[in-house]
Every structure is written in structure tokens, then in C-alpha cells.
Amino acid sequence: MDLTLGQRRVGVKDNDPVEIKTFKRNIAEIIDHLERKRGDKNTAPANSEKQRLISMAQSDLEKACMLAVKAIYAE
């Protein structure tokens, strides 16, 4: 199975517990949605400010996912 950019960035794994898998899948969908906003080679790419904001948002989502997973596992 080919993983999307979002799935690769948040580390979706088949053996994750259901709660973690659902959480990661939701964050991955947002990351992928933002990636589509960049445009592609068949359309005009987003301007540099939009590209920067998308990158920053994706990075923050990756961090938020990591911290949320850590919080779920914390005792």
C-alpha cells in the first residue's frame, strides 16, 4: 500500500492501537488537504507566501500529532 504524504509524516502503522491509528489518520488527512492547496504541475502553483504557510502548518500538525500520541501513552 502506498502511503500519502500525510500518512508518511505522521507515521501511520498497521499495528498502531485503534485510537492512535484514528488520530494519526485524521491528522494525515489535514496534511494531505493542505498539500493539495499547493497546486500541481498542471495548474499555477500557490504563491510563495501560501507555500510557506502551508509548510509551517504541516510542520505544526506533525508536532501536534507526535505530542498527542505521547500524551495518549503517558501514564
N, C-alpha and C positions, 0 to 999 in steps of 0.2 A: 504494500500500500504506500503510495506517495503521500507524504505529509505536506500540508500547506506551510507557508512561511510562518504563520502564527503558531501552528502546531509544533514546528521545529523550535521556535523561540521559547515557548513555554515548556517544552519537553514532555509532550503528551506520550504516555506509555500505556500499553495494553494491560500491564499488571498493576497500574495505579488503582487504589481503592475508588469506589464509585463516586464518593464525594469529591475527591481530588480530581478525578477524570472529568467530572461535570464542570467543575470550576475552571480547570485548565482549558477545556473545550470552549467555554463561554468567552474567556479572555482571548483565546486564539481567534475566535470569530471577529472580535472587535479589531484585533491587529490586522487580520486579513481585509476587513472592510476598509480600514484606513489605507492599506496598501493599494486597493483598487482606486482610491481617490487620487493617487499619484498620476493616473493616466497610463497609457501604454504607447508602444511604438506606432500604433495606428491612429492615435489621437495626439493632440497637443499635450505635452507633459505639463504638470502643475508648475506654477512659478516657484522660484527658489524659496520664498518665504513659506509657502504652503508645504513644500518638500521638507523644510527644516522643522516646521511644526508637527508634521506627520511623524518624522523620525523621533522627535522628542516625546510625543505622545506614546509611540510604540515602545520606546525605551522605558518610560514610566510604567506602562502596563506590564512589561516583563518584570520589572522590580516589584510591582504590587502583587503580581502572581506569586513570585518567589516568597515574598513575605507572608502572604496569606497561607500558602502551603506550610510554611514553617509554623505559623500560628496554629493551624489545624493540628499539627503533630506535637505542638508544645504541651507540656504537662502542667 
